[in-house]
Amino acid sequence: MLVSSLRLMALIHALLPGVQVVLSILLIGAILLQQRGAGLGGAFGDSTESTYYKRRGAELFMFRASIALAILFALTALAAILTA
């Protein structure tokens, strides 16, 4: 039983860097594909729109996907720390 759990921990420790690389690339892509604040001023909070804005369709999907990817990346980073 102990040998089996040690092998599992070794497997997780070996696979985590690859998983983190894939998650980080997907997270960067999801963030870059979001359309809010397309100009350079949008990066610093300069928004010409002062009306209420609601995400719909693909933009809502990308927003939620980036949140899910960020959570998964944080969990894999925590797992990497715990298995070290």
MODELLER restraints for C-alpha pairs under 7 A, 6 or more apart:
rsr = mdl.restraints
at = mdl.atoms
rsr.add(forms.Gaussian(group=physical.xy_distance, feature=features.Distance(at['CA:9:A'], at['CA:83:A']), mean=6.68, stdev=0.5))
rsr.add(forms.Gaussian(group=physical.xy_distance, feature=features.Distance(at['CA:13:A'], at['CA:80:A']), mean=6.61, stdev=0.5))
rsr.add(forms.Gaussian(group=physical.xy_distance, feature=features.Distance(at['CA:13:A'], at['CA:83:A']), mean=6.23, stdev=0.5))
rsr.add(forms.Gaussian(group=physical.xy_distance, feature=features.Distance(at['CA:16:A'], at['CA:76:A']), mean=6.79, stdev=0.5))
rsr.add(forms.Gaussian(group=physical.xy_distance, feature=features.Distance(at['CA:16:A'], at['CA:80:A']), mean=6.57, stdev=0.5))
rsr.add(forms.Gaussian(group=physical.xy_distance, feature=features.Distance(at['CA:20:A'], at['CA:73:A']), mean=6.35, stdev=0.5))
rsr.add(forms.Gaussian(group=physical.xy_distance, feature=features.Distance(at['CA:20:A'], at['CA:76:A']), mean=6.70, stdev=0.5))
rsr.add(forms.Gaussian(group=physical.xy_distance, feature=features.Distance(at['CA:23:A'], at['CA:69:A']), mean=6.52, stdev=0.5))
rsr.add(forms.Gaussian(group=physical.xy_distance, feature=features.Distance(at['CA:23:A'], at['CA:73:A']), mean=6.11, stdev=0.5))
rsr.add(forms.Gaussian(group=physical.xy_distance, feature=features.Distance(at['CA:27:A'], at['CA:66:A']), mean=5.84, stdev=0.5))
rsr.add(forms.Gaussian(group=physical.xy_distance, feature=features.Distance(at['CA:27:A'], at['CA:69:A']), mean=5.76, stdev=0.5))
rsr.add(forms.Gaussian(group=physical.xy_distance, feature=features.Distance(at['CA:27:A'], at['CA:70:A']), mean=6.65, stdev=0.5))
rsr.add(forms.Gaussian(group=physical.xy_distance, feature=features.Distance(at['CA:30:A'], at['CA:62:A']), mean=6.01, stdev=0.5))
rsr.add(forms.Gaussian(group=physical.xy_distance, feature=features.Distance(at['CA:30:A'], at['CA:66:A']), mean=5.49, stdev=0.5))
rsr.add(forms.Gaussian(group=physical.xy_distance, feature=features.Distance(at['CA:31:A'], at['CA:66:A']), mean=6.34, stdev=0.5))
rsr.add(forms.Gaussian(group=physical.xy_distance, feature=features.Distance(at['CA:34:A'], at['CA:59:A']), mean=6.52, stdev=0.5))
rsr.add(forms.Gaussian(group=physical.xy_distance, feature=features.Distance(at['CA:34:A'], at['CA:62:A']), mean=6.60, stdev=0.5))
rsr.add(forms.Gaussian(group=physical.xy_distance, feature=features.Distance(at['CA:37:A'], at['CA:43:A']), mean=6.45, stdev=0.5))
rsr.add(forms.Gaussian(group=physical.xy_distance, feature=features.Distance(at['CA:37:A'], at['CA:47:A']), mean=6.96, stdev=0.5))
